[in-house]
Amino acid sequence: MNKVVLLATLASVITLAGCSSTSNIDNSAGRATVYEDARSPGKVQGVGVESQDIMAVTDQMMRDMLSNPQLVSRDVAPRIIIDSQYFTNESSSRINKNMLTDRLRINLNRASNGRLVFVGREYADMVEKERELKRMGVVDGGTIRATQATAGADFRLVGRIMSLDAMDTRSQERSRYHQITFELVDLELGTYVWSGMYEFQKTAQDDVIYR
């Protein structure tokens, strides 16, 4: 009789232990994805370059370039290269530079209405291969007239992202000042025809990881 009671007791303990272990598992659905305004600080914030900074700086540079008569008031629209090849990140912030240069070029191309012409120099190999196929007769000439050479550029974008960091060891607050410069260089003379700069500073108790 004692053996039967003991076995029943052990079975009850095992059953209760199993119920206890499974009750700690959260089987509820995860929080749904929340869309945020990219122009405003999101719920996850740090001291690095974030979406609202990228949009603000490129919008300001676009407006400044479109108000420069040396660029938009010429009889013949200037040819410009805007990519990240000569746009360097010397800051302590991790950022994909193409996010800045691509957004600036695309918005300028849309807003300039032909007053500026943009040369896709990073795709030069692709263009040369297609030109070679046309001239060899492998494909027809397309609908655009043949040219002696691909488009040369008048100006090219250069620039830097720089930062200055500070940290309060008592409060563990981090502060980072960013200075982002944009300039257009004359590709014949080597002179600067336009310069722009954007500055901002952020402070946070804890920084976040940027990927």
TAJODA-V165877 format. One record per pair of residues at least 12 apart in sequence whose ideal C-beta (glycine too) atoms are under 7 Angstrom apart, sorted by the first residue. I is the first residue (numbers start at 0). J is the second residue. D is the distance in whole Angstrom. If there is no record, write none. Layout:
i,j,d
I,J,D
I,J,D
This chain:
i,j,d
37,50,4
37,51,7
37,54,6
38,51,5
38,54,5
39,51,6
43,207,6
44,203,6
44,207,7
45,203,6
45,206,5
45,207,4
45,209,7
46,173,5
46,174,7
46,175,4
46,201,4
46,202,7
46,203,5
46,206,6
47,92,4
47,93,7
47,209,5
48,92,5
48,94,5
48,177,6
52,199,6
53,98,6
53,99,6
53,102,7
56,99,7
56,179,6
56,197,4
57,99,6
57,102,5
57,103,4
57,106,6
59,197,6
60,103,6
60,181,5
60,195,5
61,103,6
61,106,5
61,107,5
61,110,6
63,195,5
64,107,6
64,193,6
65,110,6
65,111,6
67,193,5
69,192,5
69,193,7
70,115,7
70,193,6
71,111,7
71,114,4
71,115,7
76,113,6
76,114,6
76,115,6
76,116,5
77,115,6
77,116,7
77,153,4
77,154,6
78,116,5
78,118,5
78,150,6
78,151,7
78,152,5
78,153,5
79,115,6
79,116,7
79,117,6
79,118,7
79,152,6
79,153,7
79,154,5
79,183,7
80,118,5
80,120,5
80,152,5
80,155,4
80,156,7
81,100,6
81,103,6
81,104,4
81,117,6
81,156,4
82,100,6
82,120,7
82,121,5
83,96,4
83,97,5
83,100,5
85,155,7
85,157,4
86,100,6
86,156,7
86,157,7
86,158,5
87,159,5
88,160,5
89,159,6
89,160,6
89,161,5
90,160,5
90,161,5
90,162,4
90,177,6
91,162,5
91,164,6
92,162,6
92,177,7
92,209,7
93,209,5
94,160,7
100,156,7
104,117,6
118,150,5
118,152,5
120,152,7
123,149,7
126,149,6
152,186,6
153,186,6
154,183,4
154,184,6
154,185,6
154,186,6
154,192,6
155,183,7
155,184,5
155,186,6
156,181,6
156,183,6
157,182,5
157,184,6
158,179,7
158,180,5
158,181,4
158,182,6
159,180,5
160,177,7
160,179,5
161,178,5
162,175,5
162,176,6
162,177,5
163,176,5
171,204,6
172,202,6
172,204,6
173,202,7
173,203,6
173,206,5
174,200,7
174,202,4
175,200,7
175,201,6
176,200,4
177,198,7
177,199,5
178,196,7
178,198,5
179,196,7
179,197,5
180,196,5
181,195,5
182,194,5
